[in-house]
């Protein structure tokens, strides 16, 4: 049986903004369809194996969960004010995230691609710089360092 | 009052600790913490403060029953 894409929409609507477990990137994309949207943009922020010349093993994310949740909701509400979006959702990991895993996902959908791209970038930029979420980098040489977002 | 610190601030202070009632606003809290650990002075200048899940300014009045969260610059994503 072919399941309607729209039957997944409740899952997107009820998404929690902060997750201690792996993000279901494929499942969220499967749910992110809307009859009025001709464009769906998905951004997956992933852990890379290097930063500033150092080999990275994994990251640990910490968040002030209630404030981060509230702030991501507010950022998405702002994006909905600025662009005519059919879907706008975001979810960020906490805890240990290994190389190649998704640390943050943003999905936007709109009638045309321009709005979906612009809103997606707006949402991820603000989440990175404003939400009370922090990464600690664990390097292959056994050292660790709390990250900053100065370069991205 | 109860203080909660996050991320890199945990390298300078306990994650959670109590302070006396003589501190009356965020600015005096910031000064007090800088005196407790001078090496944290630089990072404290960059921090945001929150009370009851709301960001507050430096002139915000705090009382003995408050929990104050101190956030270094965000580094999510």
Backbone of each chain as ProteinMPNN parsed JSONL, in Angstrom:
{"seq_chain_A": "XXXXXXXXXXXXXXXXXXXXXXXXXXXXXXXXXXXXXXXXXXXXXXXXXXXXXXXXXXXXXXXXXXXXXXXXXXXXXXXXXXXXXXXXXXXXXXXXXXXXXXXXXXXXXXXXXXXXXXXXXXXXXXXXXXXXXXXXXXXXXXXXXXXXXXXX", "coords_chain_A": {"N_chain_A": [[0.846, -1.193, 0.0], [0.533, 2.19, -0.82], [1.471, 4.826, 1.132], [0.005, 7.879, 1.926], [1.808, 10.889, 1.615], [0.968, 12.965, 3.148], [-0.081, 11.957, 5.444], [1.912, 11.825, 7.234], [2.23, 14.251, 8.356], [1.45, 15.01, 10.923], [3.465, 14.076, 12.547], [5.543, 15.814, 11.964], [4.457, 18.207, 12.858], [4.347, 17.765, 15.582], [6.916, 17.648, 16.42], [9.655, 17.572, 18.678], [11.804, 20.172, 19.66], [14.307, 19.798, 20.73], [16.415, 17.012, 20.991], [17.509, 14.117, 22.624], [18.205, 11.806, 21.464], [19.133, 10.076, 18.347], [18.522, 11.944, 15.306], [15.784, 11.651, 13.137], [16.309, 11.854, 10.144], [15.544, 10.984, 7.553], [12.925, 10.127, 8.014], [11.729, 12.511, 8.836], [11.975, 14.048, 6.533], [10.376, 12.55, 4.863], [7.956, 13.139, 5.963], [7.642, 15.751, 5.399], [5.911, 17.069, 3.433], [3.668, 19.011, 1.495], [0.576, 19.954, 0.133], [0.483, 22.473, -1.041], [3.067, 23.197, -1.418], [5.775, 23.619, -3.544], [8.412, 23.338, -3.197], [10.81, 21.849, -1.153], [13.156, 22.269, 1.318], [15.904, 20.838, 2.883], [18.101, 21.058, 5.507], [20.871, 19.521, 6.863], [22.85, 19.584, 9.539], [25.956, 18.344, 10.114], [28.332, 16.275, 11.871], [31.674, 16.835, 11.331], [34.912, 15.384, 10.545], [37.035, 16.924, 11.259], [38.396, 19.982, 12.563], [39.616, 23.2, 12.391], [42.202, 22.248, 11.777], [42.488, 20.117, 13.476], [41.952, 16.668, 14.223], [38.765, 15.373, 14.648], [36.95, 13.406, 16.941], [34.356, 13.109, 18.054], [31.383, 15.007, 18.965], [29.971, 16.658, 21.819], [26.872, 17.797, 22.722], [25.356, 20.333, 24.635], [22.472, 21.695, 26.152], [20.314, 24.332, 27.312], [17.437, 23.18, 27.964], [14.66, 23.967, 28.079], [14.718, 26.699, 27.458], [16.054, 26.687, 25.01], [14.259, 25.256, 23.47], [12.065, 26.986, 23.505], [13.2, 29.183, 22.23], [13.874, 28.226, 19.657], [11.319, 27.688, 18.716], [10.379, 30.336, 18.621], [12.077, 31.468, 16.708], [11.331, 30.037, 14.456], [8.697, 30.913, 14.29], [9.174, 33.586, 13.68], [10.349, 33.254, 11.151], [8.162, 32.27, 9.788], [6.64, 34.549, 9.751], [8.115, 36.165, 8.08], [8.318, 34.874, 5.6], [6.182, 33.188, 3.234], [5.537, 30.249, 4.335], [4.885, 26.77, 4.096], [5.687, 24.63, 5.586], [7.791, 24.607, 8.4], [10.276, 23.486, 10.305], [12.472, 22.508, 12.979], [15.104, 20.722, 14.552], [17.311, 19.898, 17.173], [20.198, 18.16, 18.308], [21.134, 16.826, 21.538], [23.771, 15.701, 23.719], [26.097, 13.006, 22.931], [27.401, 13.107, 19.667], [28.396, 11.534, 16.839], [30.964, 11.477, 14.221], [29.696, 12.245, 11.05], [27.087, 11.927, 11.829], [23.846, 13.506, 12.238], [23.545, 16.668, 13.659], [21.851, 18.799, 13.754], [18.753, 19.623, 12.264], [16.96, 21.278, 9.736], [13.949, 21.928, 8.172], [12.241, 23.355, 5.519], [9.369, 24.349, 3.691], [7.802, 25.611, 0.805], [5.8, 27.437, -1.604], [7.44, 28.13, -3.75], [10.986, 27.785, -4.541], [12.711, 29.834, -3.665], [11.822, 31.136, -1.29], [11.837, 28.975, 0.49], [14.542, 28.236, 0.58], [15.711, 30.649, 1.551], [14.424, 31.011, 4.037], [15.199, 28.708, 5.346], [17.971, 29.047, 5.659], [17.969, 31.338, 7.234], [16.762, 30.355, 9.582], [18.59, 28.34, 10.49], [20.908, 29.864, 10.835], [20.172, 31.624, 12.9], [19.525, 29.817, 14.959], [22.046, 28.664, 15.465], [23.477, 30.856, 16.469], [21.967, 32.024, 18.487], [20.368, 30.292, 20.091], [20.425, 28.695, 23.296], [22.602, 26.553, 23.179], [25.351, 24.398, 23.141], [28.473, 23.204, 21.839], [30.886, 20.701, 22.543], [34.024, 19.86, 21.5], [35.602, 16.81, 20.93], [38.728, 15.686, 20.48], [40.899, 13.635, 18.391], [43.353, 13.346, 19.573], [42.88, 13.144, 22.209], [42.321, 15.459, 23.588], [39.981, 18.098, 24.502], [37.592, 20.66, 23.633], [35.544, 23.42, 24.3], [33.319, 24.689, 21.955], [33.148, 27.5, 19.649], [31.27, 29.811, 17.648], [32.501, 31.449, 15.859], [33.544, 31.246, 13.282], [31.636, 30.46, 11.497]], "CA_chain_A": [[0.0, 0.0, 0.0], [1.282, 3.45, -0.836], [0.968, 5.696, 2.185], [0.014, 9.29, 1.537], [2.825, 11.707, 2.276], [0.351, 13.931, 4.076], [-0.414, 11.307, 6.71], [3.062, 11.979, 8.133], [2.404, 15.64, 8.776], [1.291, 15.149, 12.371], [4.788, 13.837, 13.135], [6.312, 17.049, 11.819], [3.842, 19.239, 13.696], [4.567, 17.471, 17.003], [8.34, 17.46, 16.612], [10.269, 18.316, 19.774], [12.914, 20.935, 19.093], [15.563, 19.272, 21.269], [16.33, 15.557, 21.074], [18.692, 13.457, 23.179], [18.488, 10.636, 20.629], [19.421, 10.368, 16.939], [17.476, 12.626, 14.55], [15.262, 10.813, 12.056], [16.364, 12.758, 8.98], [14.756, 10.428, 6.448], [11.522, 10.138, 8.428], [11.234, 13.894, 8.829], [11.821, 14.47, 5.136], [9.203, 11.842, 4.334], [6.76, 13.786, 6.505], [7.646, 17.193, 5.092], [5.292, 17.382, 2.139], [2.464, 19.82, 1.663], [-0.009, 20.095, -1.211], [0.712, 23.812, -1.611], [4.509, 23.462, -1.492], [6.513, 23.084, -4.687], [9.831, 23.251, -2.836], [11.163, 21.433, 0.216], [14.604, 22.383, 1.543], [16.334, 20.175, 4.112], [19.491, 21.262, 5.917], [21.344, 18.623, 7.912], [24.155, 19.97, 10.072], [26.558, 17.06, 10.482], [29.627, 16.338, 12.549], [32.786, 16.493, 10.434], [36.015, 14.728, 11.265], [38.165, 17.835, 11.49], [38.082, 21.391, 12.807], [40.798, 24.039, 12.607], [43.426, 21.461, 11.687], [42.501, 19.027, 14.457], [41.071, 15.529, 13.922], [37.664, 15.324, 15.613], [36.336, 12.083, 17.139], [32.909, 13.283, 18.232], [30.972, 16.218, 19.678], [28.925, 16.555, 22.842], [26.06, 19.018, 22.769], [24.629, 20.639, 25.865], [21.479, 22.746, 25.909], [19.301, 24.657, 28.32], [16.417, 22.594, 27.097], [13.4, 24.717, 27.976], [14.939, 27.972, 26.752], [16.392, 26.395, 23.616], [12.99, 24.894, 22.819], [11.275, 28.218, 23.325], [13.858, 30.063, 21.255], [13.716, 27.654, 18.306], [9.92, 27.956, 18.324], [10.252, 31.772, 18.296], [12.792, 31.692, 15.437], [10.466, 29.493, 13.395], [7.558, 31.834, 14.17], [9.681, 34.759, 12.938], [10.51, 32.855, 9.744], [6.808, 32.19, 9.212], [6.186, 35.94, 9.522], [8.891, 36.794, 7.005], [8.118, 34.182, 4.323], [4.983, 32.333, 3.201], [6.015, 28.865, 4.418], [3.901, 25.731, 4.384], [6.283, 23.838, 6.669], [9.073, 25.082, 8.94], [10.566, 22.735, 11.527], [13.894, 22.353, 13.285], [15.374, 19.869, 15.709], [18.747, 19.907, 17.496], [20.621, 17.103, 19.203], [21.999, 16.988, 22.704], [24.54, 14.49, 23.993], [27.221, 12.637, 22.059], [27.058, 12.967, 18.254], [29.648, 11.086, 16.214], [31.263, 11.963, 12.866], [28.733, 11.8, 10.043], [25.72, 11.987, 12.349], [23.181, 14.805, 12.158], [23.451, 17.396, 14.923], [20.704, 19.705, 13.662], [18.029, 19.532, 10.989], [15.953, 22.32, 9.472], [13.189, 21.672, 6.947], [11.285, 24.397, 5.149], [8.651, 24.079, 2.447], [7.016, 26.768, 0.352], [5.294, 27.281, -2.976], [8.584, 28.221, -4.663], [12.211, 27.445, -3.802], [13.404, 30.991, -3.093], [11.404, 31.34, 0.105], [12.245, 27.817, 1.309], [15.997, 28.365, 0.803], [16.02, 31.814, 2.401], [13.933, 30.774, 5.396], [15.999, 27.645, 5.942], [19.244, 29.631, 6.095], [17.644, 32.25, 8.341], [16.49, 29.57, 10.795], [19.804, 27.687, 11.018], [21.843, 30.896, 11.306], [19.738, 32.126, 14.208], [19.66, 28.74, 15.961], [23.463, 28.524, 15.815], [24.031, 31.998, 17.182], [21.132, 32.554, 19.566], [19.785, 29.3, 21.004], [21.388, 28.266, 24.327], [23.099, 25.211, 22.854], [26.818, 24.488, 23.033], [29.172, 21.974, 21.467], [32.24, 20.459, 23.029], [34.712, 19.009, 20.531], [36.534, 15.817, 21.462], [39.686, 15.456, 19.4], [41.516, 12.298, 18.341], [44.539, 13.29, 20.431], [42.455, 13.014, 23.599], [41.966, 16.751, 24.172], [38.635, 18.575, 24.202], [37.485, 22.131, 23.635], [34.208, 23.974, 24.073], [33.354, 25.361, 20.664], [32.541, 28.804, 19.428], [30.731, 29.863, 16.291], [33.068, 32.639, 15.234], [33.957, 31.068, 11.889], [30.619, 29.902, 10.596]], "C_chain_A": [[0.886, 1.248, 0.0], [0.646, 4.394, 0.178], [1.04, 7.14, 1.725], [1.074, 10.05, 2.315], [2.2, 12.57, 3.353], [-0.01, 13.292, 5.413], [0.723, 11.433, 7.713], [3.104, 13.355, 8.788], [2.252, 15.843, 10.276], [2.642, 14.971, 13.059], [5.642, 15.094, 13.062], [5.774, 18.111, 12.772], [4.18, 19.033, 15.171], [6.044, 17.301, 17.349], [8.846, 18.24, 17.831], [11.561, 18.947, 19.26], [14.27, 20.439, 19.568], [15.418, 17.765, 21.449], [17.632, 14.985, 21.629], [19.088, 12.247, 22.343], [18.71, 11.029, 19.185], [18.228, 11.026, 16.231], [17.074, 11.75, 13.364], [15.15, 11.655, 10.781], [15.452, 12.254, 7.859], [13.26, 10.471, 6.779], [10.928, 11.532, 8.401], [11.05, 14.39, 7.401], [10.577, 13.809, 4.525], [7.912, 12.524, 4.784], [6.595, 15.212, 6.009], [7.135, 17.467, 3.678], [3.984, 18.114, 2.393], [1.886, 20.072, 0.281], [0.236, 21.461, -1.847], [2.198, 24.114, -1.835], [5.13, 22.801, -2.722], [7.987, 22.917, -4.396], [9.966, 22.825, -1.381], [12.679, 21.512, 0.325], [14.931, 21.739, 2.878], [17.805, 20.504, 4.349], [19.799, 20.28, 7.037], [22.731, 19.084, 8.328], [24.812, 18.731, 10.655], [27.942, 17.245, 11.107], [30.714, 15.925, 11.563], [33.995, 16.051, 11.254], [37.217, 15.634, 11.5], [37.621, 19.233, 11.805], [39.367, 22.129, 13.145], [42.075, 23.201, 12.696], [43.52, 20.302, 12.668], [41.547, 17.925, 14.012], [40.032, 15.401, 15.041], [37.115, 13.899, 15.695], [34.817, 12.186, 17.218], [32.654, 14.611, 18.937], [29.995, 15.837, 20.782], [28.173, 17.871, 22.839], [25.341, 19.113, 24.103], [23.625, 21.73, 25.535], [20.775, 23.098, 27.211], [17.989, 24.343, 27.624], [15.166, 23.463, 26.962], [13.594, 26.025, 27.22], [15.297, 27.749, 25.289], [15.133, 26.035, 22.835], [12.175, 26.141, 22.504], [11.883, 29.105, 22.238], [13.724, 29.523, 19.832], [12.287, 27.864, 17.819], [9.754, 29.413, 17.885], [10.93, 32.086, 16.959], [11.937, 31.189, 14.27], [9.236, 30.384, 13.198], [7.972, 33.09, 13.398], [9.822, 34.434, 11.45], [9.151, 32.776, 9.057], [6.212, 33.572, 8.957], [6.853, 36.53, 8.287], [8.632, 36.166, 5.632], [6.83, 33.371, 4.382], [5.375, 30.858, 3.157], [4.86, 27.907, 4.698], [4.381, 24.823, 5.507], [7.57, 24.528, 7.114], [9.283, 24.353, 10.264], [12.082, 22.662, 11.727], [14.032, 21.483, 14.526], [16.886, 19.807, 15.916], [19.042, 18.808, 18.494], [21.22, 17.645, 20.493], [22.754, 15.664, 22.879], [25.61, 14.241, 22.946], [26.741, 12.42, 20.623], [28.368, 12.655, 17.517], [29.763, 11.596, 14.777], [30.263, 11.36, 11.872], [27.298, 11.802, 10.517], [25.176, 13.412, 12.241], [23.057, 15.425, 13.55], [22.242, 18.314, 14.933], [20.069, 19.546, 12.289], [17.03, 20.686, 10.91], [15.273, 21.961, 8.16], [12.215, 22.818, 6.737], [10.635, 24.0, 3.83], [7.805, 25.292, 2.098], [6.605, 26.53, -1.099], [6.453, 27.245, -3.966], [9.881, 28.137, -3.858], [12.878, 28.639, -3.116], [13.093, 31.183, -1.621], [11.903, 30.2, 0.998], [13.743, 27.868, 1.608], [16.296, 29.487, 1.802], [15.607, 31.56, 3.846], [14.782, 29.717, 6.09], [17.315, 28.212, 6.479], [19.049, 30.58, 7.278], [17.487, 31.459, 9.643], [17.786, 28.957, 11.341], [20.804, 28.728, 11.531], [21.449, 31.381, 12.7], [19.843, 31.051, 15.296], [21.118, 28.646, 16.423], [23.945, 29.644, 16.728], [23.237, 32.415, 18.418], [20.632, 31.51, 20.555], [20.833, 28.87, 22.038], [21.755, 26.786, 24.183], [24.599, 25.356, 22.618], [27.395, 23.142, 22.628], [30.523, 21.919, 22.167], [32.874, 19.474, 22.055], [35.674, 18.081, 21.259], [37.447, 15.39, 20.325], [40.337, 14.081, 19.521], [42.732, 12.196, 19.245], [44.175, 13.259, 21.918], [42.087, 14.328, 24.27], [40.517, 17.1, 23.818], [38.594, 20.09, 24.297], [36.037, 22.529, 23.422], [34.258, 24.874, 22.852], [32.82, 26.775, 20.71], [32.123, 28.852, 17.97], [31.323, 31.0, 15.485], [33.273, 32.473, 13.736], [32.854, 30.546, 10.981], [29.297, 30.603, 10.682]], "O_chain_A": [[1.866, 1.33, 0.74], [-0.539, 4.718, 0.101], [2.06, 7.565, 1.182], [1.219, 9.875, 3.525], [2.839, 12.87, 4.362], [-0.22, 13.994, 6.402], [0.535, 11.181, 8.904], [3.922, 13.598, 9.675], [2.86, 16.752, 10.842], [2.928, 15.646, 14.048], [6.382, 15.401, 13.996], [6.543, 18.826, 13.414], [4.288, 19.998, 15.927], [6.38, 16.86, 18.448], [8.518, 19.414, 18.005], [12.314, 18.322, 18.513], [15.276, 20.637, 18.886], [14.42, 17.293, 21.993], [18.72, 15.325, 21.164], [20.19, 11.719, 22.498], [18.504, 12.187, 18.821], [17.074, 10.707, 16.517], [17.926, 11.182, 12.679], [14.07, 12.101, 10.394], [14.679, 13.024, 7.289], [12.436, 10.808, 5.929], [9.78, 11.726, 8.001], [10.075, 15.078, 7.101], [9.831, 14.434, 3.771], [6.903, 12.491, 4.079], [5.534, 15.814, 6.176], [7.845, 18.026, 2.843], [3.291, 17.863, 3.379], [2.63, 20.374, -0.652], [0.197, 21.586, -3.071], [2.545, 25.163, -2.377], [5.024, 21.59, -2.915], [8.739, 22.419, -5.235], [9.315, 23.378, -0.494], [13.401, 20.906, -0.466], [14.308, 22.054, 3.892], [18.65, 20.256, 3.489], [19.081, 20.214, 8.035], [23.681, 18.983, 7.552], [24.283, 18.131, 11.59], [28.616, 18.251, 10.884], [30.69, 14.818, 11.024], [34.094, 16.296, 12.456], [38.287, 15.17, 11.892], [36.533, 19.606, 11.368], [40.105, 21.746, 14.053], [42.914, 23.414, 13.571], [44.52, 19.585, 12.69], [40.468, 18.203, 13.489], [40.375, 15.331, 16.221], [36.847, 13.263, 14.676], [34.09, 11.454, 16.546], [33.577, 15.254, 19.438], [29.29, 14.832, 20.694], [28.777, 18.938, 22.944], [24.803, 18.136, 24.625], [23.91, 22.603, 24.716], [20.655, 22.261, 28.106], [17.493, 25.121, 26.811], [14.669, 23.669, 25.855], [12.736, 26.419, 26.43], [14.894, 28.527, 24.424], [14.959, 26.45, 21.689], [11.669, 26.319, 21.396], [11.167, 29.698, 21.432], [13.484, 30.292, 18.901], [12.065, 28.179, 16.65], [9.072, 29.695, 16.899], [10.414, 32.879, 16.171], [11.84, 31.843, 13.232], [8.786, 30.585, 12.07], [7.216, 33.593, 12.566], [9.458, 35.241, 10.595], [9.004, 33.163, 7.898], [5.385, 33.747, 8.062], [6.241, 37.295, 7.542], [8.718, 36.851, 4.613], [6.429, 32.916, 5.453], [5.527, 30.283, 2.079], [3.956, 28.231, 5.468], [3.579, 24.308, 6.286], [8.35, 24.983, 6.277], [8.552, 24.58, 11.228], [12.859, 22.743, 10.776], [13.19, 21.507, 15.424], [17.647, 19.68, 14.957], [18.257, 18.548, 19.405], [21.74, 18.76, 20.541], [22.414, 14.651, 22.268], [25.98, 15.132, 22.181], [25.806, 11.657, 20.38], [29.323, 13.43, 17.575], [28.792, 12.08, 14.194], [30.021, 10.153, 11.854], [26.378, 11.691, 9.706], [25.93, 14.383, 12.165], [22.543, 14.808, 14.483], [21.668, 18.582, 15.989], [20.757, 19.358, 11.286], [16.353, 21.018, 11.883], [15.94, 21.718, 7.154], [11.47, 23.202, 7.638], [11.269, 23.394, 2.967], [7.182, 25.913, 2.959], [7.012, 25.553, -1.728], [6.461, 26.443, -4.899], [9.888, 28.382, -2.651], [13.542, 28.469, -2.093], [13.995, 31.37, -0.804], [12.338, 30.433, 2.126], [14.173, 27.587, 2.727], [17.036, 29.296, 2.767], [16.36, 31.862, 4.772], [15.053, 29.82, 7.286], [17.726, 27.905, 7.598], [19.861, 30.616, 8.202], [18.02, 31.852, 10.681], [18.047, 29.049, 12.541], [21.47, 28.503, 12.542], [22.302, 31.53, 13.575], [20.212, 31.354, 16.43], [21.393, 28.56, 17.62], [24.726, 29.41, 17.649], [23.772, 33.086, 19.3], [20.486, 31.808, 21.74], [22.003, 28.698, 21.695], [21.301, 25.918, 24.929], [25.055, 26.306, 21.982], [26.89, 22.087, 23.012], [31.2, 22.93, 22.354], [32.337, 18.393, 21.812], [36.459, 18.518, 22.1], [37.0, 14.808, 19.336], [40.333, 13.455, 20.58], [43.115, 11.098, 19.647], [45.05, 13.339, 22.78], [41.594, 14.327, 25.398], [39.909, 16.477, 22.948], [39.433, 20.718, 24.944], [35.377, 22.053, 22.498], [35.141, 25.724, 22.733], [32.147, 27.19, 21.654], [32.564, 28.039, 17.157], [30.708, 31.466, 14.526], [33.187, 33.449, 12.99], [33.107, 30.223, 9.82], [28.356, 30.235, 9.978]]}, "seq_chain_B": "XXXXXXXXXXXXXXXXXXXXXXXXXXXXXXXXXXXXXXXXXXXXXXXXXXXXXXXXXXXXXXXXXXXXXXXXXXXXX", "coords_chain_B": {"N_chain_B": [[20.728, 32.579, 46.659], [20.468, 30.594, 43.685], [22.912, 29.497, 41.391], [23.385, 28.56, 38.071], [25.597, 27.224, 35.756], [26.812, 26.896, 32.375], [28.241, 24.843, 29.738], [31.403, 25.976, 28.683], [31.777, 27.437, 30.983], [31.654, 25.708, 33.081], [34.195, 24.882, 33.421], [35.261, 26.73, 35.016], [33.637, 27.176, 37.212], [31.568, 25.426, 39.666], [28.921, 23.381, 38.386], [26.493, 23.997, 39.5], [25.651, 26.167, 42.099], [25.366, 27.89, 45.287], [24.85, 31.295, 46.21], [25.384, 34.122, 48.401], [22.968, 36.489, 49.85], [23.622, 39.093, 49.383], [24.004, 39.981, 46.877], [22.528, 41.883, 44.415], [21.808, 42.506, 41.828], [22.195, 41.643, 38.295], [24.564, 42.728, 37.268], [26.136, 43.04, 39.59], [26.361, 40.417, 40.322], [27.862, 39.43, 38.189], [30.281, 40.807, 38.607], [30.953, 39.789, 41.121], [31.38, 37.077, 40.547], [33.549, 37.292, 38.858], [35.448, 38.114, 40.654], [35.564, 35.873, 42.291], [36.727, 34.018, 40.574], [39.2, 35.003, 38.78], [40.177, 34.326, 36.286], [37.96, 33.793, 34.818], [36.9, 36.133, 34.057], [36.995, 37.298, 31.449], [35.387, 35.567, 29.827], [32.993, 35.8, 31.197], [32.218, 38.37, 30.577], [31.147, 38.039, 28.101], [28.883, 36.612, 28.423], [25.378, 35.631, 28.536], [22.569, 36.182, 30.668], [19.991, 34.528, 32.481], [16.804, 34.442, 34.031], [14.246, 32.584, 35.457], [13.72, 31.341, 32.961], [13.888, 33.444, 31.145], [15.761, 35.784, 29.266], [17.757, 38.282, 30.823], [18.623, 41.732, 31.522], [21.623, 43.553, 32.55], [20.912, 45.231, 34.63], [18.906, 43.981, 35.938], [17.009, 43.058, 38.754], [17.837, 40.746, 41.299], [16.845, 38.17, 43.586], [16.94, 36.281, 46.709], [15.552, 33.918, 46.259], [15.784, 33.352, 43.626], [16.803, 31.535, 40.665], [19.612, 31.736, 38.773], [20.657, 31.509, 35.506], [23.602, 31.123, 33.615], [24.872, 31.814, 30.521], [27.341, 31.014, 28.231], [28.584, 32.307, 25.006], [26.605, 31.068, 22.319], [27.051, 27.887, 20.685], [25.859, 26.085, 18.956], [24.657, 23.873, 16.331]], "CA_chain_B": [[20.294, 32.36, 45.277], [21.134, 29.467, 43.044], [23.551, 29.834, 40.115], [23.661, 27.425, 37.193], [26.434, 27.638, 34.626], [26.741, 25.957, 31.256], [29.314, 24.703, 28.752], [32.782, 26.242, 29.102], [31.807, 28.017, 32.337], [31.84, 24.619, 34.046], [35.63, 24.737, 33.669], [35.634, 27.796, 35.956], [32.777, 27.121, 38.402], [30.705, 24.248, 39.748], [27.754, 23.499, 37.491], [25.406, 24.627, 40.251], [26.098, 26.532, 43.441], [24.576, 28.918, 45.969], [25.555, 32.523, 46.608], [24.719, 34.88, 49.453], [21.874, 37.377, 49.455], [24.078, 40.476, 49.241], [24.056, 40.322, 45.455], [21.186, 42.42, 44.166], [21.453, 42.542, 40.408], [23.044, 40.82, 37.433], [25.888, 43.352, 37.165], [26.917, 42.733, 40.79], [26.657, 38.982, 40.239], [28.968, 39.283, 37.235], [31.497, 41.28, 39.297], [31.254, 38.858, 42.198], [31.942, 35.853, 39.965], [34.879, 37.636, 38.338], [36.349, 38.125, 41.818], [35.732, 34.483, 42.737], [37.659, 33.356, 39.664], [39.624, 36.084, 37.876], [40.407, 33.831, 34.925], [36.664, 33.722, 34.133], [36.405, 37.501, 33.812], [36.798, 37.516, 30.014], [34.215, 34.838, 29.314], [31.784, 36.336, 31.847], [31.817, 39.591, 29.858], [30.446, 37.645, 26.865], [27.763, 35.726, 28.758], [24.005, 36.09, 28.744], [22.014, 35.744, 31.946], [18.55, 34.254, 32.397], [16.085, 34.157, 35.27], [12.927, 32.019, 35.129], [13.641, 31.043, 31.523], [13.877, 34.657, 30.31], [17.002, 36.556, 29.307], [17.615, 39.531, 31.583], [19.705, 42.702, 31.361], [22.539, 43.671, 33.686], [20.3, 45.961, 35.748], [17.787, 43.181, 36.459], [17.121, 42.792, 40.191], [17.709, 39.332, 41.659], [16.591, 37.96, 45.008], [17.495, 35.032, 47.245], [14.835, 32.744, 45.762], [15.956, 33.206, 42.175], [17.838, 30.717, 40.041], [20.172, 32.511, 37.658], [21.423, 30.699, 34.557], [24.611, 31.924, 32.917], [25.114, 31.166, 29.235], [28.398, 31.514, 27.343], [28.097, 32.435, 23.626], [26.08, 29.817, 21.77], [27.873, 27.21, 19.685], [25.101, 24.97, 18.41], [24.762, 23.66, 14.886]], "C_chain_B": [[21.116, 31.236, 44.651], [21.675, 29.915, 41.676], [23.762, 28.536, 39.342], [24.496, 27.92, 36.022], [26.478, 26.514, 33.591], [28.048, 25.968, 30.453], [30.671, 25.072, 29.351], [32.853, 26.822, 30.513], [31.995, 26.947, 33.41], [33.317, 24.332, 34.294], [36.121, 25.774, 34.684], [34.872, 27.717, 37.283], [32.096, 25.761, 38.455], [29.488, 24.469, 38.861], [26.6, 24.23, 38.184], [25.914, 24.961, 41.635], [25.236, 27.666, 43.987], [25.459, 30.12, 46.262], [24.726, 33.263, 47.65], [23.736, 35.915, 48.91], [22.327, 38.818, 49.212], [24.183, 40.902, 47.782], [22.646, 40.715, 45.011], [20.81, 42.513, 42.696], [22.481, 41.763, 39.581], [24.463, 41.398, 37.341], [26.746, 43.008, 38.385], [27.242, 41.236, 40.858], [27.867, 38.741, 39.323], [30.293, 39.697, 37.89], [31.937, 40.281, 40.363], [31.925, 37.595, 41.649], [33.339, 36.101, 39.4], [35.906, 37.689, 39.466], [36.611, 36.704, 42.315], [36.756, 33.75, 41.887], [38.056, 34.355, 38.574], [39.819, 35.603, 36.445], [39.105, 33.716, 34.129], [36.158, 35.098, 33.71], [36.091, 37.736, 32.328], [35.549, 36.844, 29.482], [32.927, 35.385, 29.944], [31.284, 37.597, 31.148], [30.972, 39.253, 28.63], [29.143, 36.901, 27.14], [26.418, 36.438, 28.765], [23.479, 35.476, 30.041], [20.505, 35.538, 31.789], [18.002, 33.94, 33.782], [14.68, 33.7, 34.877], [12.727, 31.891, 33.622], [13.519, 32.273, 30.631], [15.25, 35.318, 30.403], [16.759, 37.869, 30.041], [18.839, 40.421, 31.349], [20.533, 42.805, 32.641], [21.941, 44.416, 34.881], [19.12, 45.201, 36.369], [18.032, 42.832, 37.927], [16.924, 41.302, 40.482], [17.584, 39.201, 43.173], [17.01, 36.552, 45.416], [16.802, 33.784, 46.704], [15.026, 32.483, 44.267], [17.002, 32.149, 41.832], [18.318, 31.475, 38.807], [21.006, 31.573, 36.791], [22.387, 31.605, 33.803], [25.054, 31.159, 31.674], [26.304, 31.797, 28.529], [27.822, 31.677, 25.922], [27.692, 31.079, 23.058], [27.064, 29.204, 20.779], [27.168, 25.963, 19.185], [25.357, 24.823, 16.923], [25.903, 22.749, 14.525]], "O_chain_B": [[22.259, 30.97, 45.022], [20.999, 30.608, 40.916], [24.252, 27.546, 39.885], [24.152, 28.909, 35.375], [26.217, 25.35, 33.895], [28.826, 26.922, 30.476], [31.051, 24.549, 30.398], [33.886, 26.709, 31.171], [32.444, 27.244, 34.516], [33.668, 23.633, 35.245], [37.258, 25.704, 35.152], [35.373, 28.127, 38.329], [32.04, 25.034, 37.463], [29.078, 25.605, 38.619], [25.841, 24.97, 37.557], [26.545, 24.125, 42.282], [24.484, 28.309, 43.255], [26.654, 29.985, 46.526], [23.518, 33.054, 47.763], [23.672, 36.183, 47.71], [21.509, 39.673, 48.873], [24.428, 42.074, 47.496], [21.692, 39.964, 45.211], [19.629, 42.591, 42.356], [23.493, 41.291, 40.1], [25.443, 40.653, 37.337], [27.935, 42.72, 38.248], [28.28, 40.844, 41.392], [28.763, 37.959, 39.641], [31.304, 39.011, 37.741], [33.12, 39.968, 40.496], [32.907, 37.108, 42.209], [34.205, 35.227, 39.458], [37.076, 37.358, 39.273], [37.728, 36.368, 42.708], [37.553, 32.962, 42.396], [37.347, 34.53, 37.583], [39.649, 36.371, 35.498], [39.136, 33.561, 32.908], [35.108, 35.211, 33.078], [35.052, 38.303, 31.991], [34.749, 37.46, 28.779], [31.886, 35.424, 29.288], [30.084, 37.868, 31.124], [30.179, 40.074, 28.17], [28.388, 36.593, 26.217], [26.324, 37.648, 28.965], [23.898, 34.393, 30.449], [19.835, 36.273, 31.064], [18.643, 33.268, 34.589], [14.009, 34.344, 34.071], [11.693, 32.286, 33.084], [13.093, 32.162, 29.482], [15.833, 35.404, 31.483], [15.704, 38.488, 29.904], [19.927, 39.944, 31.028], [20.191, 42.224, 33.671], [22.403, 44.255, 36.011], [18.422, 45.733, 37.232], [19.112, 42.372, 38.297], [15.986, 40.677, 39.989], [18.133, 39.998, 43.934], [17.387, 35.735, 44.575], [17.396, 32.706, 46.689], [14.495, 31.517, 43.72], [17.943, 31.903, 42.586], [17.534, 31.808, 37.919], [21.938, 30.928, 37.271], [22.032, 32.714, 33.404], [25.537, 30.03, 31.751], [26.286, 32.996, 28.252], [26.702, 31.239, 25.658], [28.359, 30.071, 23.291], [27.816, 29.918, 20.115], [27.788, 24.915, 19.008], [26.161, 25.546, 16.335], [26.122, 22.473, 13.345]]}, "name": "protein", "num_of_chains": 2, "seq": "XXXXXXXXXXXXXXXXXXXXXXXXXXXXXXXXXXXXXXXXXXXXXXXXXXXXXXXXXXXXXXXXXXXXXXXXXXXXXXXXXXXXXXXXXXXXXXXXXXXXXXXXXXXXXXXXXXXXXXXXXXXXXXXXXXXXXXXXXXXXXXXXXXXXXXXXXXXXXXXXXXXXXXXXXXXXXXXXXXXXXXXXXXXXXXXXXXXXXXXXXXXXXXXXXXXXXXXXXXXXXXXXXXXXX"}
